[in-house]
């Protein structure tokens, strides 16, 4: 019974991790612009510590955790709409963002732990062929 409970817990955890956005392995675009790369680098649910570890963003070097990373809580299509056909675009509306910041008490690899702060701000999106590649918070 313990094994099936554990397996159910793992499956549920995986579902929660993926619930912030849908991953589609068929979204590789022409000329090397890849929606999956943008999604994995910039879009996340609320699981900062696990996502930072899973996506390889937690460790800067062997002795330092990455201090912070901001993720967009949206789909690639919602971010793509900001491109507007040009090389850069600023969102008209605020996007929900998740700011993952290292916990000062847990900031030594391999035990990097992150706190979560949700904010809503406009974003500046850099695009190639109308595909998002980078973003910054628009202050």
MOHU-V78212 format. One record per backbone hydrogen bond with DSSP energy under -0.5 kcal/mol. CO is the residue of the C=O (numbers start at 1). NH is the residue of the N-H. Records with the same first field share a line. If there is no record, write none. Layout:
# MOHU-V78212
CO = NH / NH
This chain:
# MOHU-V78212
1 = 5
2 = 6
3 = 7
4 = 8
5 = 9
6 = 10
7 = 11
8 = 12
9 = 13
10 = 14
11 = 15
12 = 16
13 = 17
14 = 18
15 = 19
16 = 19
18 = 21
21 = 23
24 = 27
27 = 29 / 35
29 = 32
30 = 33
32 = 34
33 = 29 / 35
34 = 38
35 = 39
36 = 40
37 = 41
38 = 42
39 = 43
42 = 72
46 = 48
47 = 51
48 = 52
49 = 53
50 = 54
51 = 55
52 = 57 / 58
53 = 56
58 = 60 / 66
61 = 64
64 = 60 / 61
67 = 102
69 = 100
71 = 98
72 = 44 / 74
75 = 79
76 = 80
77 = 81
79 = 82 / 83
80 = 83 / 84
83 = 86
87 = 127
89 = 125
95 = 121
96 = 73
97 = 99 / 119
98 = 71 / 100
99 = 101 / 117
100 = 69
101 = 115
102 = 104
103 = 106
104 = 107
106 = 113
107 = 65
108 = 111
113 = 103
115 = 101
117 = 99
119 = 97
121 = 95
122 = 138
123 = 91 / 125
124 = 136
125 = 89
126 = 133 / 134
128 = 131
131 = 128
134 = 126
136 = 124
137 = 139
